[in-house]
Amino acid sequence: MVVKSATKKRLIELGVSDEYAHKLATDRNMADIKSMPADEIAKILGIAKDSESFTKIMQIIADQGNRRSRIKKSKKITI
């Protein structure tokens, strides 16, 4: 089991604690984490789905999911 250091670093920069970032980054990249269901994330982290830290982590992951689609949209108008 290998921890993806770039993924861990990015999660920490986004505000996820070091412990939870390490657990999430084990054999996963950000795309894998974004596509995971909430139940699986809670199981990996070992916390309840109704805890404050779980809610914060899920919000961080959800915010990352929409980031790329906003960047790629073209604003070119053709006549």
HUWOKA-V26915 format. One record per pair of residues at least 12 apart in sequence whose ideal C-beta (glycine too) atoms are under 8 Angstrom apart, sorted by the first residue. I is the first residue (numbers start at 1). J is the second residue. D is the distance in Angstrom with one decimal. If there is no record, write none. Layout:
# HUWOKA-V26915
i = (I	I)
j = (J	J)
d = (D	D)
This chain:
# HUWOKA-V26915
i = (1	1	2	2	3	3	3	3	4	4	4	4	4	5	6	7	7	7	7	7	7	7	8	8	8	8	10	11	11	11	11	14	14	15	15	16	16	17	20	20	20	23	23	23	24	24	24	24	30	33	34	34	34	38	41	41	41	41	42	45)
j = (26	27	26	27	22	25	26	27	25	26	27	28	29	25	29	21	24	25	28	29	30	33	21	22	24	25	30	24	25	33	60	60	64	56	60	57	60	53	45	53	57	44	45	46	41	44	45	57	64	61	61	64	65	58	54	57	58	61	54	57)
d = (5.3	5.6	7.3	6.1	6.0	5.1	5.2	8.0	4.8	7.8	7.4	6.5	5.7	7.5	7.8	8.0	7.4	4.1	6.5	5.3	5.6	7.2	4.8	5.9	7.8	3.8	6.4	6.1	6.4	8.0	7.6	5.0	7.2	7.3	5.9	5.7	6.1	7.4	5.4	7.2	6.2	5.6	5.6	7.6	7.3	6.5	7.1	7.9	6.6	6.2	6.0	6.3	5.0	6.2	7.7	7.2	7.0	7.6	5.9	7.2)
